[in-house]
């Protein structure tokens, strides 16, 4: 007997559960949970996970799915600030605080060793975005040009000229995109194969649905 449960993730909206049952081939203990990857009543993506509750709990899967490619831990927190306005400073500071809190959540999270590569990737990507946002805040508040040094990365191609002509464009577009491009080269795409290998290791099958009405 398969039990289908609708679980709303801890993304700021109420938890809802629908329980139905049907007879299908396979383990009689199989449970299927549906986890929205985005908040709101019509999430763009829903992760549908089928598993044996004797091996893993729904609660743990709900927490670990935060590291899914399009879930909260992996999604960008800080939006673009292309207009380079002083009035953007409070919002950018707020975004930075949110990202710092998210990284703290990632550090506190407990997960199986099979997830290490996924967690490492997500944390490194968010850390780069935090560094970039702090550099951009320094430019908005003090006029300090963003650095072209991050860890051992060669960002010399991203160095911003002190020429004031179109300086905002060069910081928030040229420098920003240059660093993002280097991040892509260094980190590569989200490790989908590692995520799938993790699910396989704990006996979980995943398929994706959309919550957007047709």
Secondary structure, 3 states (H helix, E strand, C coil): CEEEEEECCCCCCCCCCCCEEECCCCCCCEEEEEEECCCCCCCCCEEEEEEECCCCCHHHHHHHHHHCCCCCCCCCCCCCCCCCCHHHHHHHHHHHHHHHHHHHHHHHCCCCHHHHHHHHHHHHHHHHHHHHHHHHHHHHHHCCCCCCEECCEECHHHCCCCCCCCHHHHHHHHHHHHHHHHHHHHHCCCCHHHHHHHHHHCCCEEEEECCCCC
